[in-house]
Amino acid sequence: MALYKRIFPGTIVFFLCLLLAGTLLGLDPLKSIDQYVQEDWTTGNGLPENSVTAICQTPDGYLWVASRQQLCRFNGVKFTPYPLFGNAQAGYKEITALKVDRDGALWAGTRGEGLFKYKDQVFEIVMQKNGLSSNSINCLYSDLKNNTWIGTDDGFLDCLNDKEITHYGKENGLMEPYIYAVSEDSRGNLWVGTRGGGLYRFTNGRFVKVPIKDFNLYDVTAIKEDSFGALWIGTNRGLVYYHGGQAELLDKSQGIYGYIINDIVEDSDGNLWVGTGNGLFRIRKGWSGISTIEADELMHGSVVTAVFEDREKSIWVGADGRGLTRLRDGKIKTFSVESGLPHEYVVFMYEDREKNLWVATMGGLSRFDKGVLSRENMTVEFSDAVVGPICRDREGNTWFGTYGSGLYKLEPGRSKRLTNFSIRDGLLSDSIISLYCDSQGSLWVGANRGLCNLENGVFKSHQDDTSLLANEIYCIFEDNHDNLWIGTNKGLTVEKNGRFVIPGSGMLPKDVMVSYIYQDKEDSNIYWIATKGNGLIRLKGNKEVFAFTLDGGLYSNTIYQVFEDNSGYLWMSCDKGIFKALKKNLDDLASGVAKGQKIDYTYYSKSDGIKSEECSRWGQHSSIKTSDGRLLFGTTKGIAIIDPQN
């Protein structure tokens, strides 16, 4: 009797391209899981079913995804279904496991329809009538000798090779009838997980139960040896670390506690990925003993059923009811609520002299020591109001404005005394839009009803100065010529020696909403002016004005901030995200050298790692450039972090 029954005739497949573009460097382990680019597939964009049970990749580069009722092949664009149960008789059917053996053959285990093998464009099937112990399969494993181990529901572990199927059960020491997991370690030992019977090891032709205290009655659902030789055991009660004959169950302090473990994968860089009944966890490589493990999480509340690393070192995640997810590195890292930010909407940022980073969100004001963005490094300084602009004065006081609660002064030192200033104290409004401390030590306060500055403890109003053009003060900036630039909702004003004048000899667009002013670092007579609605304006001296707009090829007419890196690029935040343009190209267009040419720019989207392509529009320092050259862009879903040199 033939061992296999052929069921699908093969067809020639012309594989024209790699499955997916990806980095061979793997995922940066210094990023938290939520900072990777996350791409999702559900029934809404081609996945046949939303409950994924297994994932693998064949040598031709195709990704294979099993859901409960469907097996499909994915080429990075399209899912091609393979109806394994098309001719099946009545009864519940489910695909439970996928595995690729060392010859490149794909194996699919099912509940109710036995085992399928796909090789050379042909499907074959092995069932109970062909020698399999059961048609109900829980798990598959291909060992170093290319034997396929099949864990079943009916009392046997089967071993299939080219010649025969061998059954292992009670006669071989395997006393439990339900096999949930099989794995081989680097020394050639085979480990078997059972339902309600703990862990077994295959030694000298027999299975021996591993005597672990308080563990023998667990369901063992996943087994994986790491690159240090330790065994990680997934159970129905959490994750177990087994090394040197000693086992320890992870507790609450180590992040993964009490969850059903469905899958464990070690990536190419030695990090462990754990799929649980309550999300996806990663354990970074480099720990020394179980007590030092720190796990971070994604997909909280989701049942993660399958985890897989592809050849491009992306991580694929299958979840029950949530579909398929790919995690990969992006050019941009985002620090978001999942990473520890109090609120996803970033309003303002500020770096002080000690290089501490102050971040105002809709959830209050937080400080990150030495600019290190992490949950552990964060101190919440204020949460009683929506905080706006922030600055530090000569005496070390930190000032921050709010929207509706006036101005606050946070004194340095242990006292951290907090003082509130409002209209009653001389402010023009309790809604503060911009703050700036100039080189003379004067604090300038821009509000929605005008400009004032604090001198000798008294707020001096400039509300009636007609040269200010308007009373909504969006930005305040002091150049290296000691000029103070004031951007308003109706134009630009410069203060020098107590006088306000209008720059540009009347050539600036009328009623322009100025959101940011940047002085060129190579030519201090050139100013780059970001506007809301009039694009980017280049002002040289007091006469040469050139506006870059959509008509001339600019990415957007609404620019919030503009920064310069060390490679000659201007980076801009806008209503459509983040983009950069070569400054020389802009200079040539403005001077007429490149007359008629379009602006050459590069924009960044969610595929690069940004969680939101809408940058924060609140004010002057919604985005900043830090002293170490990083660009931090405030968005509606966290801080997008860019290192222009990397």
GUKEVO-343898 format. One record per residue (C-alpha): y, x, z. Coordinates in pm, whole numbers, plus 50000, padded with zeros to 5 digits. Layout:
BEGIN
{{Y; X; Z}}
...
% end
This chain:
BEGIN
{{50000; 50000; 50000}}
{{50341; 50128; 49911}}
{{50562; 50207; 50208}}
{{50883; 50076; 50047}}
{{50967; 49766; 49845}}
{{51236; 49809; 49581}}
{{51482; 49518; 49577}}
{{51802; 49616; 49391}}
{{51807; 49788; 49053}}
{{52051; 50077; 49047}}
{{52349; 50119; 48824}}
{{52530; 50435; 48732}}
{{52850; 50485; 48928}}
{{53121; 50710; 48789}}
{{53298; 50854; 49091}}
{{53637; 50962; 48960}}
{{53827; 51060; 49274}}
{{53796; 51149; 49638}}
{{53777; 50859; 49880}}
{{54099; 50925; 50062}}
{{54363; 51194; 50092}}
{{54368; 51352; 50438}}
{{54439; 51665; 50630}}
{{54157; 51913; 50694}}
{{54331; 52020; 51012}}
{{54215; 51706; 51194}}
{{54413; 51493; 51435}}
{{54662; 51679; 51650}}
{{54508; 51656; 52001}}
{{54853; 51696; 52162}}
{{54947; 51352; 52036}}
{{54845; 51042; 52226}}
{{54620; 50805; 52032}}
{{54900; 50558; 51963}}
{{55104; 50835; 51791}}
{{54863; 50865; 51499}}
{{54919; 50672; 51178}}
{{54718; 50354; 51213}}
{{54601; 50168; 50903}}
{{54418; 49837; 50939}}
{{54189; 49637; 50712}}
{{54086; 49279; 50776}}
{{53980; 48982; 50566}}
{{54347; 48953; 50477}}
{{54338; 49273; 50270}}
{{53983; 49292; 50141}}
{{53740; 49348; 50428}}
{{53459; 49090; 50391}}
{{53434; 49018; 50766}}
{{53647; 49107; 51068}}
{{53361; 49203; 51300}}
{{53257; 49561; 51214}}
{{52927; 49685; 51358}}
{{52881; 50033; 51204}}
{{53056; 50294; 50985}}
{{52933; 50601; 50795}}
{{53007; 50814; 50487}}
{{52773; 50923; 50209}}
{{52796; 51263; 50034}}
{{52977; 51113; 49734}}
{{53273; 51038; 49962}}
{{53233; 50662; 49987}}
{{53280; 50501; 50325}}
{{53021; 50238; 50417}}
{{53118; 49962; 50655}}
{{52876; 49715; 50810}}
{{52983; 49383; 50951}}
{{52750; 49127; 51096}}
{{52651; 48973; 50764}}
{{52783; 49217; 50504}}
{{52740; 49577; 50398}}
{{53024; 49705; 50184}}
{{53131; 50030; 50020}}
{{53493; 50140; 50040}}
{{53665; 50378; 49798}}
{{53998; 50380; 49978}}
{{54133; 50087; 49776}}
{{53861; 49829; 49728}}
{{53565; 49701; 49929}}
{{53251; 49644; 49721}}
{{53000; 49415; 49899}}
{{52623; 49468; 49891}}
{{52448; 49140; 49990}}
{{52147; 49271; 50181}}
{{52054; 48921; 50297}}
{{52096; 48752; 49962}}
{{51727; 48659; 49928}}
{{51647; 48638; 50299}}
{{51472; 48341; 50456}}
{{51636; 48117; 50714}}
{{51715; 48263; 51057}}
{{51984; 48475; 51217}}
{{52050; 48803; 51033}}
{{52282; 49086; 51133}}
{{52345; 49448; 51031}}
{{52324; 49652; 51350}}
{{52326; 50021; 51252}}
{{52410; 50267; 50973}}
{{52303; 50629; 50937}}
{{52308; 50892; 50661}}
{{52016; 51135; 50669}}
{{52015; 51504; 50574}}
{{51916; 51419; 50215}}
{{52221; 51198; 50176}}
{{52032; 50869; 50189}}
{{52199; 50574; 50359}}
{{51993; 50376; 50612}}
{{52091; 50030; 50736}}
{{51916; 49868; 51030}}
{{51925; 49493; 51068}}
{{51827; 49226; 51314}}
{{51570; 49010; 51138}}
{{51536; 49184; 50799}}
{{51408; 49530; 50888}}
{{51538; 49858; 50750}}
{{51716; 49928; 50421}}
{{51744; 50265; 50245}}
{{52000; 50339; 49972}}
{{51947; 50646; 49756}}
{{52030; 50723; 49389}}
{{52194; 50379; 49342}}
{{51876; 50202; 49454}}
{{51807; 49995; 49764}}
{{51460; 49993; 49923}}
{{51339; 49801; 50226}}
{{51097; 49874; 50508}}
{{50974; 49579; 50713}}
{{50708; 49499; 50971}}
{{50458; 49426; 50700}}
{{50518; 49780; 50565}}
{{50437; 49938; 50901}}
{{50760; 49898; 51098}}
{{50711; 49790; 51461}}
{{50970; 49516; 51432}}
{{51216; 49367; 51188}}
{{51474; 49365; 51467}}
{{51646; 49707; 51484}}
{{51903; 49816; 51743}}
{{51978; 50178; 51649}}
{{51907; 50458; 51400}}
{{51909; 50837; 51427}}
{{51832; 51119; 51179}}
{{51709; 51434; 51355}}
{{51724; 51802; 51257}}
{{51389; 51771; 51072}}
{{51520; 51471; 50878}}
{{51297; 51224; 51059}}
{{51455; 50880; 51095}}
{{51417; 50734; 51443}}
{{51432; 50356; 51469}}
{{51495; 50180; 51798}}
{{51357; 49826; 51800}}
{{51352; 49517; 52018}}
{{50972; 49487; 52041}}
{{50849; 49767; 52259}}
{{50841; 50062; 52022}}
{{51047; 50352; 51901}}
{{50947; 50429; 51542}}
{{50968; 50768; 51369}}
{{50976; 50752; 50990}}
{{50930; 51043; 50753}}
{{50830; 51072; 50389}}
{{50464; 51023; 50469}}
{{50426; 50777; 50752}}
{{50568; 50573; 51038}}
{{50472; 50679; 51390}}
{{50508; 50437; 51681}}
{{50601; 50544; 52034}}
{{50564; 50306; 52327}}
{{50404; 50271; 52669}}
{{50109; 50488; 52569}}
{{50359; 50771; 52511}}
{{50547; 50719; 52837}}
{{50823; 50497; 52696}}
{{50794; 50203; 52932}}
{{51093; 49993; 52827}}
{{51059; 49753; 52530}}
{{51421; 49757; 52412}}
{{51558; 50079; 52258}}
{{51938; 50090; 52241}}
{{52023; 50455; 52164}}
{{51862; 50772; 52025}}
{{52014; 51120; 52001}}
{{51907; 51483; 51971}}
{{52070; 51774; 52153}}
{{52132; 52129; 52026}}
{{51801; 52248; 52181}}
{{51597; 51994; 51987}}
{{51539; 51756; 52279}}
{{51528; 51389; 52186}}
{{51701; 51149; 52426}}
{{51638; 50774; 52426}}
{{51843; 50501; 52592}}
{{51683; 50172; 52690}}
{{51783; 49828; 52815}}
{{51764; 49811; 53192}}
{{51548; 50122; 53214}}
{{51787; 50413; 53194}}
{{51737; 50736; 53001}}
{{51424; 50907; 52861}}
{{51365; 51255; 52721}}
{{51093; 51344; 52469}}
{{50899; 51645; 52597}}
{{50565; 51784; 52468}}
{{50481; 51470; 52276}}
{{50561; 51232; 52562}}
{{50865; 51048; 52691}}
{{50969; 51126; 53047}}
{{51215; 50913; 53240}}
{{51515; 51112; 53356}}
{{51541; 51066; 53735}}
{{51907; 50992; 53793}}
{{52006; 50830; 54121}}
{{52160; 50481; 54090}}
{{52119; 50502; 53715}}
{{51762; 50408; 53631}}
{{51834; 50037; 53591}}
{{52135; 50079; 53362}}
{{52143; 49981; 52995}}
{{52193; 50307; 52801}}
{{52389; 50210; 52492}}
{{52508; 50546; 52349}}
{{52419; 50916; 52388}}
{{52612; 51221; 52266}}
{{52590; 51593; 52345}}
{{52926; 51769; 52332}}
{{53004; 52122; 52212}}
{{52974; 52252; 52571}}
{{52615; 52133; 52602}}
{{52693; 51841; 52834}}
{{52547; 51499; 52767}}
{{52769; 51192; 52760}}
{{52584; 50869; 52824}}
{{52727; 50528; 52750}}
{{52602; 50245; 52968}}
{{52673; 49882; 53043}}
{{52861; 50001; 53353}}
{{53073; 50278; 53210}}
{{53057; 50637; 53087}}
{{52829; 50894; 53253}}
{{52869; 51273; 53238}}
{{52531; 51453; 53261}}
{{52509; 51831; 53288}}
{{52276; 52071; 53467}}
{{52061; 51786; 53591}}
{{52359; 51619; 53762}}
{{52509; 51287; 53657}}
{{52844; 51137; 53744}}
{{52992; 50802; 53649}}
{{53360; 50816; 53553}}
{{53578; 50629; 53800}}
{{53913; 50451; 53773}}
{{54115; 50770; 53813}}
{{53961; 50909; 53494}}
{{54059; 50614; 53277}}
{{53725; 50477; 53158}}
{{53575; 50263; 53429}}
{{53330; 49976; 53434}}
{{53343; 49912; 53059}}
{{53046; 49867; 52830}}
{{53024; 50178; 52612}}
{{52934; 50098; 52252}}
{{52977; 50432; 52073}}
{{53053; 50799; 52146}}
{{53164; 51051; 51880}}
{{53274; 51414; 51911}}
{{53524; 51509; 51642}}
{{53544; 51841; 51457}}
{{53789; 51978; 51713}}
{{53571; 51895; 52013}}
{{53751; 51580; 52131}}
{{53540; 51284; 52240}}
{{53610; 50934; 52110}}
{{53460; 50648; 52309}}
{{53438; 50291; 52186}}
{{53422; 50044; 52472}}
{{53436; 49675; 52550}}
{{53802; 49727; 52639}}
{{53944; 49949; 52366}}
{{53917; 50299; 52222}}
{{53945; 50605; 52445}}
{{53981; 50974; 52364}}
{{53890; 51261; 52594}}
{{54058; 51585; 52492}}
{{53861; 51906; 52454}}
{{53927; 52175; 52711}}
{{53844; 52001; 53038}}
{{53646; 52188; 53302}}
{{53432; 51942; 53491}}
{{53448; 51565; 53507}}
{{53724; 51552; 53768}}
{{53990; 51688; 53532}}
{{53932; 51451; 53243}}
{{54232; 51253; 53121}}
{{54158; 50972; 52879}}
{{54412; 50788; 52666}}
{{54357; 50451; 52508}}
{{54422; 50235; 52204}}
{{54336; 49873; 52121}}
{{54342; 49759; 52482}}
{{54135; 49444; 52523}}
{{53944; 49486; 52197}}
{{53568; 49534; 52176}}
{{53534; 49861; 51985}}
{{53187; 49863; 51834}}
{{53188; 50170; 51607}}
{{53367; 50507; 51582}}
{{53330; 50757; 51296}}
{{53496; 51080; 51180}}
{{53506; 51128; 50803}}
{{53507; 51454; 50611}}
{{53888; 51455; 50599}}
{{53881; 51440; 50982}}
{{54030; 51095; 51006}}
{{53887; 50866; 51275}}
{{53762; 50524; 51169}}
{{53725; 50248; 51425}}
{{53539; 49919; 51394}}
{{53607; 49633; 51632}}
{{53467; 49289; 51697}}
{{53700; 49038; 51534}}
{{53969; 49296; 51465}}
{{53837; 49464; 51150}}
{{53853; 49828; 51044}}
{{54113; 50083; 51153}}
{{54182; 50435; 51032}}
{{54362; 50691; 51251}}
{{54514; 50995; 51085}}
{{54790; 51245; 51146}}
{{55134; 51170; 51005}}
{{55442; 51381; 50945}}
{{55623; 51190; 51217}}
{{55521; 51135; 51578}}
{{55635; 50819; 51754}}
{{55683; 50787; 52129}}
{{55640; 50417; 52203}}
{{55555; 50167; 52475}}
{{55189; 50266; 52446}}
{{55292; 50626; 52522}}
{{55496; 50524; 52827}}
{{55837; 50412; 52699}}
{{55963; 50122; 52917}}
{{56065; 49910; 52617}}
{{56004; 49946; 52245}}
{{56367; 49897; 52136}}
{{56558; 50225; 52174}}
{{56933; 50179; 52220}}
{{57080; 50525; 52295}}
{{56967; 50882; 52366}}
{{57140; 51182; 52518}}
{{57042; 51544; 52592}}
{{57220; 51701; 52890}}
{{57297; 52067; 52962}}
{{56963; 52115; 53139}}
{{56790; 51984; 52825}}
{{56678; 51669; 53001}}
{{56652; 51376; 52766}}
{{56806; 51044; 52870}}
{{56675; 50740; 52685}}
{{56826; 50394; 52707}}
{{56607; 50106; 52595}}
{{56621; 49731; 52639}}
{{56421; 49803; 52953}}
{{56680; 50027; 53120}}
{{56759; 50398; 53145}}
{{56493; 50670; 53176}}
{{56510; 51048; 53205}}
{{56255; 51294; 53067}}
{{56265; 51638; 53228}}
{{56330; 51924; 52984}}
{{56300; 51682; 52694}}
{{55922; 51644; 52725}}
{{55841; 51290; 52616}}
{{55545; 51176; 52823}}
{{55463; 50902; 53069}}
{{55407; 51157; 53346}}
{{55740; 51329; 53283}}
{{55952; 51014; 53295}}
{{56182; 50895; 53573}}
{{56331; 50547; 53555}}
{{56695; 50587; 53661}}
{{56832; 50238; 53606}}
{{56679; 49904; 53508}}
{{56931; 49640; 53613}}
{{57107; 49600; 53276}}
{{57086; 49688; 52908}}
{{57215; 50046; 52898}}
{{57420; 50172; 52605}}
{{57593; 50508; 52548}}
{{57539; 50806; 52780}}
{{57728; 51132; 52842}}
{{57772; 51403; 53106}}
{{58113; 51521; 53237}}
{{58222; 51864; 53360}}
{{58132; 51787; 53721}}
{{57775; 51701; 53625}}
{{57815; 51325; 53661}}
{{57612; 51119; 53417}}
{{57803; 50825; 53275}}
{{57636; 50535; 53102}}
{{57780; 50221; 52957}}
{{57616; 49881; 52955}}
{{57645; 49563; 52756}}
{{57811; 49322; 52993}}
{{57798; 49517; 53321}}
{{58065; 49778; 53258}}
{{58043; 50153; 53312}}
{{57831; 50345; 53566}}
{{57867; 50693; 53710}}
{{57552; 50859; 53842}}
{{57639; 51154; 54065}}
{{57421; 51467; 54066}}
{{57224; 51606; 54359}}
{{57003; 51436; 54608}}
{{57239; 51147; 54678}}
{{57238; 51016; 54320}}
{{57517; 50781; 54418}}
{{57577; 50513; 54159}}
{{57929; 50374; 54107}}
{{58016; 50081; 53883}}
{{58345; 50040; 53692}}
{{58452; 49719; 53524}}
{{58755; 49538; 53388}}
{{58881; 49519; 53745}}
{{58904; 49901; 53747}}
{{59098; 49928; 53423}}
{{58830; 49908; 53155}}
{{58923; 49707; 52849}}
{{58581; 49540; 52838}}
{{58253; 49538; 53028}}
{{58063; 49587; 52700}}
{{58069; 49961; 52626}}
{{57983; 50081; 52274}}
{{58061; 50456; 52282}}
{{58126; 50737; 52532}}
{{58248; 51093; 52488}}
{{58362; 51373; 52721}}
{{58599; 51606; 52534}}
{{58659; 51980; 52575}}
{{58952; 51910; 52811}}
{{58729; 51715; 53049}}
{{58865; 51371; 52962}}
{{58614; 51084; 52941}}
{{58672; 50854; 52643}}
{{58536; 50501; 52655}}
{{58497; 50289; 52343}}
{{58439; 49919; 52390}}
{{58443; 49600; 52186}}
{{58808; 49550; 52285}}
{{58956; 49892; 52238}}
{{58968; 50257; 52348}}
{{59063; 50408; 52682}}
{{59021; 50744; 52851}}
{{58982; 50845; 53213}}
{{59245; 51088; 53340}}
{{59293; 51173; 53708}}
{{59079; 50878; 53810}}
{{59275; 50624; 53604}}
{{59168; 50453; 53282}}
{{59444; 50480; 53020}}
{{59444; 50214; 52750}}
{{59504; 50284; 52378}}
{{59453; 49923; 52283}}
{{59803; 49881; 52143}}
{{59805; 50192; 51924}}
{{59826; 50058; 51569}}
{{59681; 50378; 51418}}
{{59340; 50291; 51567}}
{{59305; 50024; 51294}}
{{59067; 49814; 51508}}
{{58951; 49766; 51865}}
{{58574; 49787; 51815}}
{{58506; 50156; 51880}}
{{58171; 50256; 51727}}
{{58179; 50634; 51766}}
{{58384; 50917; 51918}}
{{58351; 51282; 51810}}
{{58541; 51606; 51875}}
{{58534; 51870; 51600}}
{{58570; 52246; 51642}}
{{58941; 52218; 51558}}
{{58994; 52012; 51879}}
{{59050; 51694; 51680}}
{{58907; 51374; 51827}}
{{58767; 51139; 51563}}
{{58746; 50767; 51638}}
{{58525; 50546; 51422}}
{{58593; 50173; 51433}}
{{58477; 49858; 51259}}
{{58777; 49885; 51022}}
{{58822; 50253; 50957}}
{{58865; 50604; 51090}}
{{59134; 50757; 51311}}
{{59192; 51114; 51432}}
{{59363; 51201; 51763}}
{{59535; 51538; 51801}}
{{59785; 51636; 52067}}
{{59817; 51278; 52185}}
{{59887; 51131; 51839}}
{{59657; 50908; 51633}}
{{59662; 50953; 51254}}
{{59459; 50812; 50965}}
{{59271; 51085; 50770}}
{{59193; 51091; 50401}}
{{59549; 51023; 50279}}
{{59467; 50656; 50242}}
{{59174; 50729; 50009}}
{{58900; 50610; 50242}}
{{58757; 50265; 50164}}
{{58942; 49985; 50340}}
{{58788; 49813; 50641}}
{{58499; 50060; 50643}}
{{58270; 50034; 50948}}
{{58223; 50391; 51070}}
{{57904; 50448; 51268}}
{{57882; 50831; 51288}}
{{58079; 51146; 51204}}
{{57923; 51487; 51140}}
{{58114; 51811; 51079}}
{{57948; 52038; 50824}}
{{57813; 52353; 50990}}
{{57887; 52575; 50687}}
{{58230; 52440; 50591}}
{{58417; 52303; 50893}}
{{58663; 52124; 50661}}
{{58389; 51893; 50537}}
{{58298; 51580; 50732}}
{{58004; 51352; 50659}}
{{58085; 50996; 50760}}
{{57807; 50740; 50803}}
{{57913; 50381; 50744}}
{{57767; 50033; 50765}}
{{57796; 49894; 50415}}
{{57982; 50174; 50234}}
{{57710; 50437; 50227}}
{{57773; 50803; 50313}}
{{58126; 50938; 50271}}
{{58207; 51307; 50223}}
{{58559; 51395; 50336}}
{{58685; 51745; 50256}}
{{59013; 51849; 50409}}
{{59244; 51554; 50414}}
{{59233; 51463; 50047}}
{{58891; 51490; 49881}}
{{58690; 51175; 49939}}
{{58356; 51099; 49775}}
{{58134; 50801; 49858}}
{{57757; 50808; 49802}}
{{57622; 50455; 49761}}
{{57326; 50263; 49625}}
{{57489; 50261; 49283}}
{{57476; 50642; 49282}}
{{57117; 50655; 49402}}
{{57158; 50662; 49782}}
{{56862; 50507; 49965}}
{{57082; 50262; 50156}}
{{57446; 50164; 50196}}
{{57402; 50117; 50571}}
{{57382; 50458; 50740}}
{{57368; 50487; 51119}}
{{57354; 50864; 51182}}
{{57349; 51188; 50983}}
{{57214; 51529; 51095}}
{{57169; 51866; 50929}}
{{56857; 52081; 50964}}
{{56819; 52455; 50909}}
{{56682; 52416; 50557}}
{{56986; 52260; 50394}}
{{56889; 51894; 50427}}
{{57090; 51606; 50565}}
{{56874; 51357; 50755}}
{{56993; 51000; 50786}}
{{56886; 50691; 50978}}
{{56953; 50356; 50820}}
{{56856; 49990; 50813}}
{{56550; 50077; 50602}}
{{56424; 50375; 50803}}
{{56470; 50752; 50775}}
{{56545; 50963; 50471}}
{{56672; 51309; 50383}}
{{56873; 51452; 50094}}
{{56944; 51810; 49992}}
{{57302; 51884; 50097}}
{{57364; 52110; 49796}}
{{57275; 51822; 49566}}
{{57531; 51602; 49743}}
{{57794; 51877; 49736}}
{{57739; 51926; 49362}}
{{57772; 51554; 49297}}
{{58092; 51535; 49501}}
{{58248; 51838; 49332}}
{{58153; 51721; 48981}}
{{57909; 52006; 48913}}
{{57623; 51756; 48890}}
{{57824; 51468; 48752}}
{{57613; 51173; 48642}}
{{57299; 51284; 48825}}
{{57119; 51069; 49080}}
{{57073; 51160; 49445}}
{{56741; 51326; 49512}}
{{56613; 51198; 49845}}
{{56287; 51166; 50039}}
{{56227; 50864; 50260}}
{{55970; 50818; 50536}}
{{55768; 50504; 50603}}
{{55490; 50375; 50826}}
{{55239; 50582; 50629}}
{{55415; 50892; 50767}}
{{55380; 50781; 51129}}
{{55684; 50560; 51192}}
{{55588; 50242; 51373}}
{{55902; 50062; 51256}}
{{56105; 50132; 50944}}
{{56411; 49977; 51105}}
{{56620; 50230; 51294}}
{{56828; 50130; 51593}}
{{57178; 50015; 51493}}
{{57338; 50002; 51836}}
{{57570; 50298; 51821}}
{{57662; 50662; 51786}}
{{57365; 50816; 51966}}
{{57085; 50578; 51883}}
{{56943; 50890; 51718}}
{{57013; 51252; 51812}}
{{56942; 51614; 51724}}
{{56818; 51810; 52026}}
{{56895; 52171; 52114}}
{{56554; 52285; 51989}}
{{56617; 52133; 51645}}
{{56407; 51819; 51681}}
{{56539; 51497; 51532}}
{{56483; 51192; 51751}}
{{56536; 50863; 51573}}
{{56562; 50547; 51780}}
{{56383; 50255; 51619}}
{{56290; 49900; 51710}}
{{55944; 50031; 51809}}
{{56003; 50356; 51990}}
{{56133; 50707; 51917}}
{{56037; 50865; 51584}}
{{56014; 51242; 51641}}
{{56062; 51484; 51351}}
{{56047; 51862; 51357}}
{{56215; 51955; 51026}}
{{56063; 52304; 51042}}
{{55709; 52162; 51059}}
% end
